[in-house]
Amino acid sequence: TGHQFDFSLNWQGQMANADTDTIITYFNRHAKNQLALWTPSVPNGTSSYIPMDQAEVHGVELTHAMNWKRLGLSLAGTWQEAEYTNLKDANIIGGRKSWISYTPEWVMSARLDYLFPGDKLSVYTEYNYTDKQFLGSREGSDENFIQPLHTVDLGMKYSFVKGWKLSAGVNDIFNKGYKTFN
């Protein structure tokens, strides 16, 4: 349970001879009994979602899209601060705030689309960045974080007839994704 607030400003117009759409959003959430993914610090420990106590998340998101006749560019970035503020059951000492696990501070992406002449085939490439993420152990050590992740995606879309498209793509073409351990 809790309450959430967000406020956005949107600008649409022309920039660099492109149809442009820019949105900036501020968001703020206060929750009670926030669910969190928790993994015990033991070999082969089973992760589970447990209700924690109060959580506060606030941040800013910026999206910017530019579309020319055949080329499209989309940029997005989100900064957020996510903390437990009154933990009863987790890693907290003396009322100190603790980060929410598996919640990155920064997430960013850039996507470039190209529509071939004939307006049936389009291709895209996308770069994604996800900042380090707290694992839910003690604060202050790099061993308690999943390291930042950089990935590149490629794909294509083909329009057979109006309303019918076939899409194919590969996420993380360089296989840089998170590794799991047994």
Biotite code that builds the C-alpha atoms (Angstrom):
import biotite.structure as struc

atoms = struc.array([
    struc.Atom([0.000, 0.000, 0.000], chain_id="A", res_id=1, res_name="THR", atom_name="CA", element="C"),
    struc.Atom([1.093, 3.555, -0.383], chain_id="A", res_id=2, res_name="GLY", atom_name="CA", element="C"),
    struc.Atom([0.800, 6.605, -2.563], chain_id="A", res_id=3, res_name="HIS", atom_name="CA", element="C"),
    struc.Atom([2.505, 7.742, -5.733], chain_id="A", res_id=4, res_name="GLN", atom_name="CA", element="C"),
    struc.Atom([2.886, 11.065, -7.486], chain_id="A", res_id=5, res_name="PHE", atom_name="CA", element="C"),
    struc.Atom([4.319, 11.912, -10.880], chain_id="A", res_id=6, res_name="ASP", atom_name="CA", element="C"),
    struc.Atom([4.414, 15.141, -12.855], chain_id="A", res_id=7, res_name="PHE", atom_name="CA", element="C"),
    struc.Atom([5.408, 15.409, -16.525], chain_id="A", res_id=8, res_name="SER", atom_name="CA", element="C"),
    struc.Atom([6.215, 18.181, -18.959], chain_id="A", res_id=9, res_name="LEU", atom_name="CA", element="C"),
    struc.Atom([5.973, 17.377, -22.677], chain_id="A", res_id=10, res_name="ASN", atom_name="CA", element="C"),
    struc.Atom([7.284, 19.348, -25.658], chain_id="A", res_id=11, res_name="TRP", atom_name="CA", element="C"),
    struc.Atom([6.497, 18.430, -29.260], chain_id="A", res_id=12, res_name="GLN", atom_name="CA", element="C"),
    struc.Atom([7.826, 20.307, -32.252], chain_id="A", res_id=13, res_name="GLY", atom_name="CA", element="C"),
    struc.Atom([10.567, 20.527, -34.844], chain_id="A", res_id=14, res_name="GLN", atom_name="CA", element="C"),
    struc.Atom([14.283, 20.266, -34.055], chain_id="A", res_id=15, res_name="MET", atom_name="CA", element="C"),
    struc.Atom([17.071, 19.631, -36.588], chain_id="A", res_id=16, res_name="ALA", atom_name="CA", element="C"),
    struc.Atom([14.402, 19.057, -39.298], chain_id="A", res_id=17, res_name="ASN", atom_name="CA", element="C"),
    struc.Atom([12.885, 16.204, -37.286], chain_id="A", res_id=18, res_name="ALA", atom_name="CA", element="C"),
    struc.Atom([9.528, 15.683, -35.601], chain_id="A", res_id=19, res_name="ASP", atom_name="CA", element="C"),
    struc.Atom([10.567, 15.806, -31.964], chain_id="A", res_id=20, res_name="THR", atom_name="CA", element="C"),
    struc.Atom([8.907, 14.685, -28.742], chain_id="A", res_id=21, res_name="ASP", atom_name="CA", element="C"),
    struc.Atom([10.571, 15.347, -25.371], chain_id="A", res_id=22, res_name="THR", atom_name="CA", element="C"),
    struc.Atom([9.114, 14.373, -21.993], chain_id="A", res_id=23, res_name="ILE", atom_name="CA", element="C"),
    struc.Atom([10.551, 14.933, -18.531], chain_id="A", res_id=24, res_name="ILE", atom_name="CA", element="C"),
    struc.Atom([8.841, 13.286, -15.556], chain_id="A", res_id=25, res_name="THR", atom_name="CA", element="C"),
    struc.Atom([9.405, 13.569, -11.816], chain_id="A", res_id=26, res_name="TYR", atom_name="CA", element="C"),
    struc.Atom([8.074, 10.615, -9.793], chain_id="A", res_id=27, res_name="PHE", atom_name="CA", element="C"),
    struc.Atom([7.769, 9.908, -6.088], chain_id="A", res_id=28, res_name="ASN", atom_name="CA", element="C"),
    struc.Atom([6.401, 6.821, -4.308], chain_id="A", res_id=29, res_name="ARG", atom_name="CA", element="C"),
    struc.Atom([5.952, 6.035, -0.627], chain_id="A", res_id=30, res_name="HIS", atom_name="CA", element="C"),
    struc.Atom([4.978, 2.442, 0.152], chain_id="A", res_id=31, res_name="ALA", atom_name="CA", element="C"),
    struc.Atom([4.319, 0.367, 3.247], chain_id="A", res_id=32, res_name="LYS", atom_name="CA", element="C"),
    struc.Atom([5.108, -3.365, 3.280], chain_id="A", res_id=33, res_name="ASN", atom_name="CA", element="C"),
    struc.Atom([7.050, -3.004, 0.032], chain_id="A", res_id=34, res_name="GLN", atom_name="CA", element="C"),
    struc.Atom([7.889, -6.414, -1.455], chain_id="A", res_id=35, res_name="LEU", atom_name="CA", element="C"),
    struc.Atom([11.604, -7.054, -1.949], chain_id="A", res_id=36, res_name="ALA", atom_name="CA", element="C"),
    struc.Atom([13.593, -9.865, -3.533], chain_id="A", res_id=37, res_name="LEU", atom_name="CA", element="C"),
    struc.Atom([15.742, -11.335, -0.766], chain_id="A", res_id=38, res_name="TRP", atom_name="CA", element="C"),
    struc.Atom([18.465, -13.941, -1.145], chain_id="A", res_id=39, res_name="THR", atom_name="CA", element="C"),
    struc.Atom([20.142, -15.421, 1.936], chain_id="A", res_id=40, res_name="PRO", atom_name="CA", element="C"),
    struc.Atom([23.941, -15.223, 2.091], chain_id="A", res_id=41, res_name="SER", atom_name="CA", element="C"),
    struc.Atom([24.437, -18.990, 2.060], chain_id="A", res_id=42, res_name="VAL", atom_name="CA", element="C"),
    struc.Atom([25.476, -21.314, -0.765], chain_id="A", res_id=43, res_name="PRO", atom_name="CA", element="C"),
    struc.Atom([22.510, -22.263, -2.994], chain_id="A", res_id=44, res_name="ASN", atom_name="CA", element="C"),
    struc.Atom([20.189, -19.999, -0.977], chain_id="A", res_id=45, res_name="GLY", atom_name="CA", element="C"),
    struc.Atom([16.693, -19.687, -2.407], chain_id="A", res_id=46, res_name="THR", atom_name="CA", element="C"),
    struc.Atom([15.519, -16.187, -3.271], chain_id="A", res_id=47, res_name="SER", atom_name="CA", element="C"),
    struc.Atom([12.029, -15.116, -2.313], chain_id="A", res_id=48, res_name="SER", atom_name="CA", element="C"),
    struc.Atom([9.912, -11.988, -2.181], chain_id="A", res_id=49, res_name="TYR", atom_name="CA", element="C"),
    struc.Atom([9.185, -10.810, 1.341], chain_id="A", res_id=50, res_name="ILE", atom_name="CA", element="C"),
    struc.Atom([7.279, -7.766, 2.590], chain_id="A", res_id=51, res_name="PRO", atom_name="CA", element="C"),
    struc.Atom([9.720, -5.247, 3.999], chain_id="A", res_id=52, res_name="MET", atom_name="CA", element="C"),
    struc.Atom([8.744, -2.042, 5.731], chain_id="A", res_id=53, res_name="ASP", atom_name="CA", element="C"),
    struc.Atom([8.457, 1.485, 4.394], chain_id="A", res_id=54, res_name="GLN", atom_name="CA", element="C"),
    struc.Atom([10.067, 2.384, 1.075], chain_id="A", res_id=55, res_name="ALA", atom_name="CA", element="C"),
    struc.Atom([10.599, 5.676, -0.708], chain_id="A", res_id=56, res_name="GLU", atom_name="CA", element="C"),
    struc.Atom([11.441, 5.944, -4.390], chain_id="A", res_id=57, res_name="VAL", atom_name="CA", element="C"),
    struc.Atom([11.836, 9.213, -6.226], chain_id="A", res_id=58, res_name="HIS", atom_name="CA", element="C"),
    struc.Atom([13.508, 10.179, -9.454], chain_id="A", res_id=59, res_name="GLY", atom_name="CA", element="C"),
    struc.Atom([13.471, 11.815, -12.842], chain_id="A", res_id=60, res_name="VAL", atom_name="CA", element="C"),
    struc.Atom([12.932, 10.299, -16.282], chain_id="A", res_id=61, res_name="GLU", atom_name="CA", element="C"),
    struc.Atom([13.787, 12.015, -19.564], chain_id="A", res_id=62, res_name="LEU", atom_name="CA", element="C"),
    struc.Atom([12.778, 10.701, -23.003], chain_id="A", res_id=63, res_name="THR", atom_name="CA", element="C"),
    struc.Atom([13.611, 12.342, -26.312], chain_id="A", res_id=64, res_name="HIS", atom_name="CA", element="C"),
    struc.Atom([12.559, 11.066, -29.746], chain_id="A", res_id=65, res_name="ALA", atom_name="CA", element="C"),
    struc.Atom([13.475, 12.508, -33.141], chain_id="A", res_id=66, res_name="MET", atom_name="CA", element="C"),
    struc.Atom([11.971, 11.186, -36.373], chain_id="A", res_id=67, res_name="ASN", atom_name="CA", element="C"),
    struc.Atom([13.079, 12.099, -39.833], chain_id="A", res_id=68, res_name="TRP", atom_name="CA", element="C"),
    struc.Atom([11.607, 10.563, -42.999], chain_id="A", res_id=69, res_name="LYS", atom_name="CA", element="C"),
    struc.Atom([13.564, 7.288, -42.766], chain_id="A", res_id=70, res_name="ARG", atom_name="CA", element="C"),
    struc.Atom([15.604, 7.648, -39.586], chain_id="A", res_id=71, res_name="LEU", atom_name="CA", element="C"),
    struc.Atom([14.495, 7.662, -35.953], chain_id="A", res_id=72, res_name="GLY", atom_name="CA", element="C"),
    struc.Atom([16.488, 8.338, -32.798], chain_id="A", res_id=73, res_name="LEU", atom_name="CA", element="C"),
    struc.Atom([15.148, 7.631, -29.299], chain_id="A", res_id=74, res_name="SER", atom_name="CA", element="C"),
    struc.Atom([17.006, 8.481, -26.092], chain_id="A", res_id=75, res_name="LEU", atom_name="CA", element="C"),
    struc.Atom([15.851, 7.703, -22.564], chain_id="A", res_id=76, res_name="ALA", atom_name="CA", element="C"),
    struc.Atom([17.355, 8.032, -19.126], chain_id="A", res_id=77, res_name="GLY", atom_name="CA", element="C"),
    struc.Atom([16.055, 7.449, -15.621], chain_id="A", res_id=78, res_name="THR", atom_name="CA", element="C"),
    struc.Atom([17.652, 8.391, -12.319], chain_id="A", res_id=79, res_name="TRP", atom_name="CA", element="C"),
    struc.Atom([16.043, 7.085, -9.148], chain_id="A", res_id=80, res_name="GLN", atom_name="CA", element="C"),
    struc.Atom([16.797, 6.856, -5.470], chain_id="A", res_id=81, res_name="GLU", atom_name="CA", element="C"),
    struc.Atom([15.127, 3.861, -3.836], chain_id="A", res_id=82, res_name="ALA", atom_name="CA", element="C"),
    struc.Atom([15.494, 3.322, -0.098], chain_id="A", res_id=83, res_name="GLU", atom_name="CA", element="C"),
    struc.Atom([13.868, 1.516, 2.780], chain_id="A", res_id=84, res_name="TYR", atom_name="CA", element="C"),
    struc.Atom([13.252, 4.098, 5.460], chain_id="A", res_id=85, res_name="THR", atom_name="CA", element="C"),
    struc.Atom([12.048, 2.278, 8.588], chain_id="A", res_id=86, res_name="ASN", atom_name="CA", element="C"),
    struc.Atom([13.247, -1.292, 8.357], chain_id="A", res_id=87, res_name="LEU", atom_name="CA", element="C"),
    struc.Atom([12.259, -3.708, 11.084], chain_id="A", res_id=88, res_name="LYS", atom_name="CA", element="C"),
    struc.Atom([13.412, -6.978, 9.515], chain_id="A", res_id=89, res_name="ASP", atom_name="CA", element="C"),
    struc.Atom([16.354, -6.134, 7.250], chain_id="A", res_id=90, res_name="ALA", atom_name="CA", element="C"),
    struc.Atom([19.930, -4.915, 7.299], chain_id="A", res_id=91, res_name="ASN", atom_name="CA", element="C"),
    struc.Atom([19.548, -1.653, 9.220], chain_id="A", res_id=92, res_name="ILE", atom_name="CA", element="C"),
    struc.Atom([21.417, -0.294, 12.193], chain_id="A", res_id=93, res_name="ILE", atom_name="CA", element="C"),
    struc.Atom([20.267, 2.671, 14.253], chain_id="A", res_id=94, res_name="GLY", atom_name="CA", element="C"),
    struc.Atom([17.533, 3.787, 11.833], chain_id="A", res_id=95, res_name="GLY", atom_name="CA", element="C"),
    struc.Atom([19.946, 4.139, 8.889], chain_id="A", res_id=96, res_name="ARG", atom_name="CA", element="C"),
    struc.Atom([18.341, 3.965, 5.457], chain_id="A", res_id=97, res_name="LYS", atom_name="CA", element="C"),
    struc.Atom([19.129, 1.004, 3.218], chain_id="A", res_id=98, res_name="SER", atom_name="CA", element="C"),
    struc.Atom([18.996, 0.699, -0.564], chain_id="A", res_id=99, res_name="TRP", atom_name="CA", element="C"),
    struc.Atom([16.271, -1.394, -2.156], chain_id="A", res_id=100, res_name="ILE", atom_name="CA", element="C"),
    struc.Atom([17.864, -4.488, -3.685], chain_id="A", res_id=101, res_name="SER", atom_name="CA", element="C"),
    struc.Atom([17.979, -5.049, -7.448], chain_id="A", res_id=102, res_name="TYR", atom_name="CA", element="C"),
    struc.Atom([17.026, -1.428, -8.151], chain_id="A", res_id=103, res_name="THR", atom_name="CA", element="C"),
    struc.Atom([19.575, 0.505, -10.248], chain_id="A", res_id=104, res_name="PRO", atom_name="CA", element="C"),
    struc.Atom([20.163, 4.202, -9.672], chain_id="A", res_id=105, res_name="GLU", atom_name="CA", element="C"),
    struc.Atom([20.603, 4.859, -13.422], chain_id="A", res_id=106, res_name="TRP", atom_name="CA", element="C"),
    struc.Atom([19.050, 3.232, -16.509], chain_id="A", res_id=107, res_name="VAL", atom_name="CA", element="C"),
    struc.Atom([19.727, 4.656, -19.985], chain_id="A", res_id=108, res_name="MET", atom_name="CA", element="C"),
    struc.Atom([19.090, 3.659, -23.581], chain_id="A", res_id=109, res_name="SER", atom_name="CA", element="C"),
    struc.Atom([19.659, 4.940, -27.108], chain_id="A", res_id=110, res_name="ALA", atom_name="CA", element="C"),
    struc.Atom([17.906, 3.461, -30.150], chain_id="A", res_id=111, res_name="ARG", atom_name="CA", element="C"),
    struc.Atom([18.449, 4.134, -33.849], chain_id="A", res_id=112, res_name="LEU", atom_name="CA", element="C"),
    struc.Atom([15.836, 2.976, -36.407], chain_id="A", res_id=113, res_name="ASP", atom_name="CA", element="C"),
    struc.Atom([16.084, 3.025, -40.206], chain_id="A", res_id=114, res_name="TYR", atom_name="CA", element="C"),
    struc.Atom([13.157, 2.473, -42.620], chain_id="A", res_id=115, res_name="LEU", atom_name="CA", element="C"),
    struc.Atom([14.301, 1.246, -46.040], chain_id="A", res_id=116, res_name="PHE", atom_name="CA", element="C"),
    struc.Atom([12.755, 2.668, -49.235], chain_id="A", res_id=117, res_name="PRO", atom_name="CA", element="C"),
    struc.Atom([9.529, 0.834, -49.986], chain_id="A", res_id=118, res_name="GLY", atom_name="CA", element="C"),
    struc.Atom([8.401, 1.314, -46.383], chain_id="A", res_id=119, res_name="ASP", atom_name="CA", element="C"),
    struc.Atom([8.243, -2.423, -45.656], chain_id="A", res_id=120, res_name="LYS", atom_name="CA", element="C"),
    struc.Atom([11.574, -3.237, -43.955], chain_id="A", res_id=121, res_name="LEU", atom_name="CA", element="C"),
    struc.Atom([13.073, -1.424, -40.989], chain_id="A", res_id=122, res_name="SER", atom_name="CA", element="C"),
    struc.Atom([16.123, -2.242, -38.862], chain_id="A", res_id=123, res_name="VAL", atom_name="CA", element="C"),
    struc.Atom([17.231, -0.996, -35.464], chain_id="A", res_id=124, res_name="TYR", atom_name="CA", element="C"),
    struc.Atom([20.098, -1.093, -33.030], chain_id="A", res_id=125, res_name="THR", atom_name="CA", element="C"),
    struc.Atom([19.784, -0.220, -29.370], chain_id="A", res_id=126, res_name="GLU", atom_name="CA", element="C"),
    struc.Atom([22.290, 0.400, -26.584], chain_id="A", res_id=127, res_name="TYR", atom_name="CA", element="C"),
    struc.Atom([21.172, -0.170, -22.973], chain_id="A", res_id=128, res_name="ASN", atom_name="CA", element="C"),
    struc.Atom([22.910, 0.704, -19.708], chain_id="A", res_id=129, res_name="TYR", atom_name="CA", element="C"),
    struc.Atom([21.790, -0.519, -16.284], chain_id="A", res_id=130, res_name="THR", atom_name="CA", element="C"),
    struc.Atom([23.719, 0.827, -13.300], chain_id="A", res_id=131, res_name="ASP", atom_name="CA", element="C"),
    struc.Atom([25.070, -1.353, -10.479], chain_id="A", res_id=132, res_name="LYS", atom_name="CA", element="C"),
    struc.Atom([22.414, -2.906, -8.251], chain_id="A", res_id=133, res_name="GLN", atom_name="CA", element="C"),
    struc.Atom([22.498, -3.554, -4.526], chain_id="A", res_id=134, res_name="PHE", atom_name="CA", element="C"),
    struc.Atom([22.164, -7.252, -3.635], chain_id="A", res_id=135, res_name="LEU", atom_name="CA", element="C"),
    struc.Atom([20.667, -6.786, -0.198], chain_id="A", res_id=136, res_name="GLY", atom_name="CA", element="C"),
    struc.Atom([23.722, -7.475, 1.938], chain_id="A", res_id=137, res_name="SER", atom_name="CA", element="C"),
    struc.Atom([25.740, -5.053, 4.033], chain_id="A", res_id=138, res_name="ARG", atom_name="CA", element="C"),
    struc.Atom([26.355, -1.599, 2.594], chain_id="A", res_id=139, res_name="GLU", atom_name="CA", element="C"),
    struc.Atom([29.776, -0.269, 1.679], chain_id="A", res_id=140, res_name="GLY", atom_name="CA", element="C"),
    struc.Atom([31.373, -3.135, -0.232], chain_id="A", res_id=141, res_name="SER", atom_name="CA", element="C"),
    struc.Atom([31.553, -3.629, -4.011], chain_id="A", res_id=142, res_name="ASP", atom_name="CA", element="C"),
    struc.Atom([30.977, -7.357, -3.388], chain_id="A", res_id=143, res_name="GLU", atom_name="CA", element="C"),
    struc.Atom([27.394, -6.525, -2.428], chain_id="A", res_id=144, res_name="ASN", atom_name="CA", element="C"),
    struc.Atom([26.507, -5.158, -5.869], chain_id="A", res_id=145, res_name="PHE", atom_name="CA", element="C"),
    struc.Atom([25.750, -6.569, -9.306], chain_id="A", res_id=146, res_name="ILE", atom_name="CA", element="C"),
    struc.Atom([28.104, -4.643, -11.561], chain_id="A", res_id=147, res_name="GLN", atom_name="CA", element="C"),
    struc.Atom([26.765, -2.247, -14.255], chain_id="A", res_id=148, res_name="PRO", atom_name="CA", element="C"),
    struc.Atom([25.507, -3.852, -17.458], chain_id="A", res_id=149, res_name="LEU", atom_name="CA", element="C"),
    struc.Atom([26.009, -2.560, -21.022], chain_id="A", res_id=150, res_name="HIS", atom_name="CA", element="C"),
    struc.Atom([24.137, -4.368, -23.806], chain_id="A", res_id=151, res_name="THR", atom_name="CA", element="C"),
    struc.Atom([23.487, -3.926, -27.533], chain_id="A", res_id=152, res_name="VAL", atom_name="CA", element="C"),
    struc.Atom([20.373, -5.195, -29.312], chain_id="A", res_id=153, res_name="ASP", atom_name="CA", element="C"),
    struc.Atom([19.740, -5.595, -33.067], chain_id="A", res_id=154, res_name="LEU", atom_name="CA", element="C"),
    struc.Atom([16.504, -6.271, -34.881], chain_id="A", res_id=155, res_name="GLY", atom_name="CA", element="C"),
    struc.Atom([14.288, -5.827, -37.873], chain_id="A", res_id=156, res_name="MET", atom_name="CA", element="C"),
    struc.Atom([10.607, -5.485, -38.750], chain_id="A", res_id=157, res_name="LYS", atom_name="CA", element="C"),
    struc.Atom([8.884, -6.322, -42.022], chain_id="A", res_id=158, res_name="TYR", atom_name="CA", element="C"),
    struc.Atom([5.380, -5.143, -42.947], chain_id="A", res_id=159, res_name="SER", atom_name="CA", element="C"),
    struc.Atom([3.496, -7.633, -45.094], chain_id="A", res_id=160, res_name="PHE", atom_name="CA", element="C"),
    struc.Atom([0.265, -5.655, -45.350], chain_id="A", res_id=161, res_name="VAL", atom_name="CA", element="C"),
    struc.Atom([-1.144, -2.785, -43.324], chain_id="A", res_id=162, res_name="LYS", atom_name="CA", element="C"),
    struc.Atom([-1.535, -3.935, -39.703], chain_id="A", res_id=163, res_name="GLY", atom_name="CA", element="C"),
    struc.Atom([0.640, -7.079, -40.035], chain_id="A", res_id=164, res_name="TRP", atom_name="CA", element="C"),
    struc.Atom([4.342, -6.975, -39.148], chain_id="A", res_id=165, res_name="LYS", atom_name="CA", element="C"),
    struc.Atom([6.940, -9.643, -38.506], chain_id="A", res_id=166, res_name="LEU", atom_name="CA", element="C"),
    struc.Atom([9.583, -8.652, -35.948], chain_id="A", res_id=167, res_name="SER", atom_name="CA", element="C"),
    struc.Atom([12.832, -10.458, -35.189], chain_id="A", res_id=168, res_name="ALA", atom_name="CA", element="C"),
    struc.Atom([15.728, -9.422, -33.043], chain_id="A", res_id=169, res_name="GLY", atom_name="CA", element="C"),
    struc.Atom([18.561, -10.400, -30.777], chain_id="A", res_id=170, res_name="VAL", atom_name="CA", element="C"),
    struc.Atom([18.966, -8.861, -27.346], chain_id="A", res_id=171, res_name="ASN", atom_name="CA", element="C"),
    struc.Atom([22.460, -8.567, -25.873], chain_id="A", res_id=172, res_name="ASP", atom_name="CA", element="C"),
    struc.Atom([24.288, -9.595, -29.056], chain_id="A", res_id=173, res_name="ILE", atom_name="CA", element="C"),
    struc.Atom([27.677, -9.621, -27.288], chain_id="A", res_id=174, res_name="PHE", atom_name="CA", element="C"),
    struc.Atom([26.352, -11.853, -24.469], chain_id="A", res_id=175, res_name="ASN", atom_name="CA", element="C"),
    struc.Atom([27.324, -9.421, -21.703], chain_id="A", res_id=176, res_name="LYS", atom_name="CA", element="C"),
    struc.Atom([24.234, -10.165, -19.578], chain_id="A", res_id=177, res_name="GLY", atom_name="CA", element="C"),
    struc.Atom([24.239, -11.072, -15.944], chain_id="A", res_id=178, res_name="TYR", atom_name="CA", element="C"),
    struc.Atom([25.736, -14.410, -15.120], chain_id="A", res_id=179, res_name="LYS", atom_name="CA", element="C"),
    struc.Atom([23.978, -16.750, -12.725], chain_id="A", res_id=180, res_name="THR", atom_name="CA", element="C"),
    struc.Atom([25.827, -18.937, -10.264], chain_id="A", res_id=181, res_name="PHE", atom_name="CA", element="C"),
    struc.Atom([24.865, -22.315, -8.781], chain_id="A", res_id=182, res_name="ASN", atom_name="CA", element="C"),
])
